[in-house]
Amino acid sequence: MVHAIPRARRAATVLLTVGLMAVGLVSVFAGTAAAATTLGAAAAQSGRYFGAAVAAGKLGDSTYSTILRREFNSITPENEMKWDATEPNRNSFNYTNGDRIAGQASSQGARLRGHALLWHQQQPGWAQSLSGSTLRSAMINHVTQVATHYRGQVYAWDVVNEAFADGSGGGRRDSNLQRTGNDWIEAAFRAARSADPNAKLCYNDYNTDGVNAKSTGIYNMVADFKNRGVPIDCVGFQSHLSNSVPGDYQANLARFANLGVDVQITELDISGSNQAAVYGNVTRACLAVSRCTGITVWGIRDSDSWRTGENPLLFDNSGNKKAAYTAVLDALNSAGPEDPEDPEDPGTGGSGNVRSTGAGRCLDVPNASTSNGTQLQVYDCHTNANQLWTYTSSKQLTVYGNKCLGASGRGTTNGTAVVIWDCDGDSNQQWNLNSNGTVTNVQSGLCLDIPATANATRVRLWACSGSANQQWSGPTG
Ligand code: 9MR
C-alpha cells in the first residue's frame, strides 16, 4: 500500500471523481460509520475476519455459544478436524464432530478455517506405525478424503502444520511425515488443491512471529513453491505469545505477503501483565498489512485455553470482556475505512457498494476485452471464484474502490456481459450489465436477488427465482 498521496486527499479526490462519474446515483459514501461493537463486525469493516478456535463439546454451553455467535465471524475447529479425529481407522472416516463445527459456522454465517490436514501430532495410532511409501499414500489419501468431504465449506485449510524445526537451522522438523521424503509438503498441497480448488491453502506454524531462522526457512519454502507453481495461498502465524510481540512482527507478515500469499494470525493467545497492549499491537500489525486477512484467537474464555492458568484470551472464565478485548476492538475500529483506490484494499462494506468480504479481495477482470457486449469472467484479484459480498445502500457493483463495473477502465464497459460466481461455487452465473444501469442474469434475464436489504448486511448474490428481484444501479458513464 505505497501511495504518494495522503489518504485524506486521496479520499477527497475519489469522492470528487465519483461525484462527477456517477451523476444521478445515490451518494456513494454514507459518511463515517459508527464504531462496531463486536470483534467480527469491527474486523469486517476492513474486509477481515475475527475468529476463534472452537470445541464441539462446548457448543452446548450457553455462555460459550452466546459469545461465539455474537463476536466471531470465523471458526477453527480446535481438534475436530485433525487426523486422529477424522480417520481413527485407516480409510474409515468420522466427521461427526467436524461436521458439528462446520454446521455452527454455517449457521452463524462465519467462515470455516480447516485445521489441520497433516501434522506430526494427533495422528491416529495406525498412521504412527506406518512409514515410507505406505505412509505417504495414506497421508495423501487422508488429505484428499477430508478436503473433499469439506469441499465448498472451508475458507482456508491448514494443509500442513508445524513442519519446521525450532532452533537455528531453519530446516524441516524430523517426523514420520518428513521421512517419507522432502516433497511431502508440496504433495499435500497439490492433493488439497485437487480436492477443494476453492479453499485457500495455508502452511501454519509457531515461533515464526518474527524474522528468525525458522520463519526464514518457511519463507524460502513459500518462495520456492510460488516459483515452481506449487499451490499455496496463505501462511498462518500461530502467535502463541508471552507478554510481548517481536518488534519485527509486522515486517515479518509483510515479507510473506510480498511473496504473493495471504497471511493470517491463526492461534493467537497472549499471557502476561502486558496482555492488553500486546493484543492491540498484534491487531494493528495485521491491519497494517493489506494481505493479513484475519485473526483467530485460540479459544474464547480463559478457561477454554490450552494454556491452563495463563489466562491468555479475551474473555474471563465467566465470559466477561477483558481489557484485552477492548484493546482489540478499539484497534479494529481505529483502522477506519480502507483506501478506496487501492486494489489490494478490500473496502469497508459500508459505503454504498457491493464488495467482497474477504480481505484483499477486489473484483478484477484480467485480460478482458473491452468491447461492448463481450462476455467476461469476474474473479477476485487473486483469481478465486466464490466470494461473499456485502450489500449496502446504494446498490452498486464495484470493481474496486469506486470504480463501478463499466466505468473502471478495466474492461467492463456498460453493456458488457460478466460472470459473477455464486458463493457456493455450484454454478457460474452470467450477469449482464445493462446500459440502463441494471445487472441481469444473462441466461434467464432475471436480476440479482438481495434477500437482506439493510445497509451493510452481508449477503450472497444469486439469481432471482421469485418476486424478490432486486435491481442494481449501474454506472452512468
Ligand atoms: O488446543 C489444542 C489442544 O486442545 C490439544 O490437546 C492439542 C494437542 O496437541 O492441540 C492444541 O492445539 C494446537 C494446534 O492444533 C496447533 N498449534 C498448537 C496448538 C496448541 O497446542
Residues whose N, C-alpha, C, O or C-beta is under 5 A from the ligand:
A	BS01	9MR	E78 Q121 W306
